[in-house]
Amino acid sequence: MAYDFHSIEQKWQKIWEEEGTFNVENDPSKKKFYCLEMFPYPSGALHMGHLRNYSIGDMMARFLWKKGYNVLHPMGFDAFGLPAENAALKYGLPPYTWTKNNIEHMIDQLKRMGCSYDWRRCVETCEPDYYRWTQWIFLQFFKKGLAYRKKAPVNWCNKCNTVLANEQVDSEGHCWRCNTKVVKKNLEQWFFRITDYAQELLDDLDHLPGWPERVRLMQKNWIGRSEGARLTFHAKGLDQQIETFTTRFDTIFGVTFLALAPEHPLVETIIEKASTGSEIRAFVDECISQSEIDRTAVGGEKKGIFTGFYATNPVTGKEAPLWIANYILMDYGTGAIMGVPAHDQRDFEFARKYNIPVTVVIQPSDGEKLDGETMKEAFEEDGLSFNSGEFSGLPT
């Protein structure tokens, strides 16, 4: 006899709902566990990817429930955003109507899956009783000076007409929703000043028992705290100061070029004043159409274009050519680097490609003598200062 899953599953799902099997109340006598999967975006119907994700979460919730935990397992819908507005316009419906219809359909699908959700706690981020609190939280950040506006490059999908997080851009630089090629676009937007809490966030990573080391390392890299110095170079012919950030101030005597991110604010001025402005514009457009993953990939091709301008080293007084390079990112440091090819591998690869001099300013402590013309790779370790004026011979 075939298993009549339609009638049997509907029977038990009805019983679970009527008896409130998965409803949870406060119970100080039990250990607590909060199980939350990522809320679905109500842009249509659930698919097999949702089923996989929510099955894993449901398994975890049921396992701990059977172990005696008081498990809070809610569901909700991430229901704001331009994709919903665009879809609503396409079908000639108000965004609210479109979104609510999709939510109702998804709830029906999730209930048929039999997941152990406490549906009394379902939230919809498009409802005032939810977003009033996100607005309240934002106002607290704003009052404390932790929310501010500035122009910055973002991942932009021309089809969805919306900004995408890096995680929403696939490895080939396409939008996760519609597979359109993602481009970089400068937009004025809101930011949270999370850099004020970088050290605290890093310190607390050591207090996460059970977290895989690779996940903690991923978080550490995402926080991206670096200790270093900011150095200002004067750009001749542009009447501008270029602020760079370096973690290796001891290599300042080895600077042989400066490089800007394609999104750097100074680039527009360079395009206006450079004799090769059209070529620079084409190069910049090519760079910003690439994803950060492509631009910074290990072993990826380093590309650049000389601007025709030079910048003065504030320590040595020497001039260094000013380039724009694809591997420099605007959201790291200041979006401008002092290129020291002898002691940074990415700078080394870039310099070799474009015949930029390699000046050694740190020699190995074991007595080996490095020569910039014959080096096969950058020397990035500590050693003894060399060709560094009064600092030559000092350990780095």
C-alpha positions in Angstrom: 0.0 0.0 0.0 1.4 3.4 -1.0 2.2 5.9 1.7 -0.6 8.6 1.5 1.6 11.5 2.5 -0.9 14.1 1.5 -3.6 13.1 4.0 -1.2 11.8 6.8 1.0 14.9 6.8 -1.9 17.3 6.7 -3.5 15.4 9.6 -0.5 15.8 11.8 0.2 19.3 10.8 -3.3 20.2 11.7 -2.9 18.5 15.1 0.4 20.3 15.7 -1.2 23.7 15.0 -4.3 23.1 17.1 -2.3 21.8 20.1 0.5 24.4 19.8 3.1 21.6 19.7 5.9 24.0 18.9 4.8 27.0 20.9 7.4 28.0 23.4 6.9 29.9 26.7 9.4 31.1 29.3 10.6 28.3 31.5 13.4 29.1 33.9 13.8 25.4 34.8 15.1 24.5 31.3 18.2 25.5 29.4 17.5 28.0 26.6 18.3 27.7 22.9 17.5 30.2 20.1 17.5 28.6 16.7 17.1 31.1 13.8 17.6 30.5 10.1 18.0 33.4 7.6 14.5 34.8 6.9 13.4 34.2 3.3 12.9 37.2 0.9 9.2 37.1 -0.2 9.9 37.7 -3.9 8.0 34.6 -5.1 7.8 31.0 -3.9 10.2 28.9 -1.9 12.6 26.6 -3.8 14.7 23.6 -3.1 17.5 25.8 -1.6 15.1 27.1 1.0 14.0 23.5 1.8 17.6 22.4 2.3 18.4 25.4 4.6 15.3 25.2 6.7 15.5 21.4 7.0 18.9 21.8 8.7 17.6 24.4 11.1 14.6 22.3 11.9 16.8 19.3 12.6 18.8 21.3 15.0 15.8 22.7 16.8 14.1 19.3 17.2 17.4 17.6 18.4 17.8 20.2 21.2 14.1 20.1 22.0 14.4 16.3 22.5 17.4 16.9 24.7 15.3 19.0 27.1 16.1 22.5 25.9 13.5 25.2 25.8 13.9 26.0 22.1 12.8 29.3 20.6 12.4 28.6 16.8 10.7 31.5 15.1 10.2 32.4 11.4 9.9 35.7 9.6 10.2 37.5 6.3 12.8 40.0 5.1 10.2 42.0 3.3 11.7 45.4 2.4 13.8 46.3 -0.7 13.8 47.5 -4.3 13.4 44.0 -5.8 10.0 43.7 -4.3 9.1 47.2 -5.7 10.4 46.3 -9.1 8.5 43.0 -9.2 5.3 44.8 -8.1 5.7 47.4 -10.8 6.2 44.6 -13.3 2.9 42.9 -12.4 1.0 46.1 -11.8 0.4 45.6 -8.1 1.2 47.8 -5.1 4.4 46.5 -3.4 2.6 45.9 -0.1 0.0 43.7 -1.9 2.6 41.8 -3.8 4.7 41.2 -0.7 1.8 40.1 1.5 0.5 37.7 -1.1 3.9 36.1 -1.4 4.3 35.9 2.4 0.9 34.0 2.6 2.0 31.6 0.0 5.4 31.0 1.6 3.8 30.4 5.0 1.6 27.8 3.5 4.7 26.1 1.9 6.6 26.2 5.2 3.7 24.7 7.2 3.4 21.9 4.6 7.1 21.2 5.2 6.2 20.5 8.8 9.0 22.7 10.4 8.8 23.2 14.1 8.1 27.0 14.1 6.3 28.9 16.7 4.1 30.8 14.2 2.8 33.1 16.9 6.2 34.8 16.8 6.3 35.3 13.0 7.7 38.7 12.0 7.4 40.7 8.8 9.9 43.4 8.4 7.6 45.5 6.3 5.1 45.9 9.1 5.2 49.1 11.4 5.3 47.0 14.6 8.7 45.6 13.4 10.4 48.5 11.5 9.5 51.0 14.2 12.2 49.3 16.3 14.8 49.3 13.5 14.1 53.0 13.1 14.5 53.5 16.8 17.8 51.7 16.9 19.1 53.7 13.9 18.2 57.0 15.7 20.2 55.9 18.7 23.2 55.3 16.4 22.6 58.7 14.8 22.4 60.6 18.1 25.7 59.0 19.2 27.5 60.0 15.9 27.8 56.4 14.8 25.7 56.8 11.7 26.9 59.0 8.9 26.6 59.6 5.1 29.3 59.5 2.5 29.9 58.5 -1.1 31.4 55.1 -1.6 31.5 52.4 -4.3 28.9 49.7 -4.0 28.0 46.5 -5.9 25.1 47.5 -8.1 22.7 45.3 -10.1 21.3 47.2 -13.1 18.4 44.7 -13.5 17.3 44.7 -9.8 18.2 48.4 -9.4 19.6 47.7 -6.0 22.8 47.5 -4.0 24.2 44.0 -3.2 26.4 42.9 -0.4 29.7 41.1 -1.4 28.1 37.9 -0.3 25.3 38.4 -2.8 27.7 38.5 -5.7 28.8 35.1 -7.0 32.3 34.0 -7.8 31.9 35.1 -11.4 30.7 38.6 -10.5 26.9 38.1 -11.1 23.9 39.0 -9.0 22.6 36.1 -6.9 19.0 36.8 -7.8 19.0 37.4 -11.5 22.5 36.5 -12.7 23.1 39.9 -14.2 26.7 41.1 -14.3 27.3 43.3 -11.2 29.0 46.7 -11.6 30.6 49.1 -9.2 28.7 52.4 -8.7 29.5 55.4 -6.5 26.5 56.2 -4.3 26.0 58.5 -1.3 24.7 56.2 1.5 24.5 55.6 5.2 27.3 53.9 7.2 27.7 52.7 10.7 31.0 53.6 12.4 31.9 50.0 13.3 35.6 50.7 13.1 35.2 52.3 16.6 34.6 48.8 17.9 37.1 46.9 15.8 39.4 45.9 18.7 36.4 44.9 20.9 35.0 42.7 18.1 38.4 41.1 17.6 38.9 40.5 21.3 35.5 38.8 21.6 36.3 36.3 18.8 38.4 34.5 21.5 35.3 34.0 23.6 33.3 32.0 21.1 33.6 28.3 22.2 32.7 25.8 19.5 33.2 28.1 16.6 35.3 26.6 13.8 38.6 28.3 13.4 38.0 29.0 9.7 34.8 30.9 10.6 36.6 32.9 13.3 39.4 33.7 10.8 36.7 34.8 8.2 35.2 37.1 10.8 38.7 38.5 11.7 39.4 39.2 8.1 36.0 40.8 7.7 36.6 43.2 10.7 39.9 44.0 8.9 41.6 45.9 11.7 45.2 46.9 10.7 47.8 48.8 12.7 49.9 51.2 10.7 50.5 54.8 9.8 48.9 57.4 7.4 51.3 59.2 5.2 50.5 62.2 3.0 52.1 62.6 -0.5 51.7 65.8 -2.5 50.5 65.2 -6.0 52.2 67.6 -8.3 50.1 69.2 -11.1 46.9 68.2 -9.3 47.4 70.5 -6.2 46.0 67.6 -4.1 47.3 65.7 -1.1 47.1 61.9 -1.3 46.7 60.1 2.1 48.0 56.6 2.1 47.9 53.9 4.8 50.7 51.5 5.4 51.4 48.7 7.9 55.1 48.9 7.0 56.3 52.5 7.7 59.9 51.0 7.8 59.8 50.7 4.0 59.1 54.3 3.3 62.5 54.7 1.6 61.6 52.0 -0.9 58.5 53.7 -2.4 58.9 53.7 -6.2 55.2 54.4 -7.1 51.8 55.3 -5.7 48.6 53.6 -6.7 45.0 54.7 -6.3 41.9 52.5 -6.3 39.8 53.1 -9.5 37.0 54.4 -7.2 39.2 57.0 -5.4 37.7 60.5 -5.4 40.9 62.0 -7.0 40.5 59.8 -10.1 37.8 62.1 -11.6 40.2 65.1 -11.3 42.9 63.1 -12.9 40.7 62.2 -15.8 39.8 65.9 -16.3 43.4 67.0 -16.2 45.4 64.1 -17.8 46.3 64.2 -21.5 45.2 60.5 -21.6 41.9 61.1 -19.8 39.9 58.9 -22.2 42.2 55.9 -21.8 42.1 56.3 -18.0 38.3 56.5 -18.1 38.1 53.3 -20.1 40.5 51.5 -17.7 38.6 52.7 -14.6 35.3 51.6 -16.1 36.8 48.1 -16.8 38.0 47.8 -13.2 34.8 48.9 -11.5 32.9 46.3 -13.6 34.8 43.6 -11.9 34.0 42.1 -8.5 36.4 42.6 -5.6 37.0 38.8 -5.6 38.3 39.0 -9.2 40.4 42.1 -8.5 42.1 40.8 -5.4 42.4 37.1 -6.2 45.7 35.5 -5.4 47.6 35.0 -8.6 45.1 37.3 -10.4 46.5 39.7 -13.0 47.6 43.1 -11.7 46.5 45.8 -14.1 47.2 49.5 -14.0 47.5 52.7 -15.9 50.0 55.6 -15.4 48.2 58.9 -14.9 51.1 61.1 -16.1 51.3 62.7 -12.6 53.8 62.3 -9.8 53.7 62.5 -6.0 56.4 63.6 -3.6 57.6 61.3 -0.8 57.2 63.3 2.5 60.3 61.6 4.0 62.8 61.4 1.1 61.5 64.3 -1.1 61.7 62.1 -4.1 59.0 61.9 -6.7 57.1 58.7 -7.5 54.8 58.1 -10.5 51.1 58.0 -9.7 49.2 55.0 -11.1 45.7 53.6 -10.9 45.6 49.9 -10.2 42.9 47.3 -10.2 44.1 45.5 -7.0 43.7 48.6 -4.8 40.3 48.7 -3.1 38.6 51.9 -1.9 37.2 50.3 1.2 40.6 49.2 2.6 42.7 51.9 4.2 42.4 55.1 2.3 42.1 53.7 -1.2 45.7 54.7 -2.0 48.9 52.8 -1.4 52.6 53.6 -1.4 54.1 51.0 -3.7 57.1 49.2 -2.2 57.7 46.4 -4.7 60.8 45.0 -3.0 58.8 44.3 0.2 55.2 43.6 -0.9 54.4 40.8 -3.3 51.4 42.4 -5.0 53.5 45.6 -5.6 56.3 43.4 -6.8 54.2 41.7 -9.4 52.8 45.1 -10.5 56.2 46.7 -10.7 57.7 43.8 -12.8 54.8 44.0 -15.2 55.2 47.7 -15.8 59.0 48.0 -15.5 58.8 50.1 -12.3 62.1 50.2 -10.3 62.4 47.8 -7.3 64.4 49.4 -4.5 65.5 47.2 -1.6 65.4 48.9 1.8 65.4 45.8 4.1 68.1 43.1 3.9 67.7 39.7 5.5 69.3 39.4 9.0 71.3 36.3 7.9 73.6 38.3 5.7 72.0 37.5 2.3 72.2 40.5 0.0 69.1 41.2 -2.1 69.3 43.1 -5.4 66.1 44.7 -6.8 67.0 44.0 -10.4 67.4 40.2 -9.8 64.8 39.5 -7.1 62.3 36.8 -8.0 59.8 37.8 -5.3 59.3 40.4 -2.6 61.1 40.0 0.7 58.3 40.6 3.2 60.0 39.5 6.4 61.7 41.6 9.1 65.4 42.3 8.7 67.9 45.2 8.7 67.1 48.6 7.3 69.1 49.3 4.1 69.3 52.4 1.8 67.3 54.1 4.5 69.4 57.2 5.4 70.1 57.5 9.1 68.0 54.4 9.8 70.2 52.1 7.8 71.4 49.1 9.8 68.6 49.2 12.4 66.4 46.1 12.8 62.9 46.4 11.4 
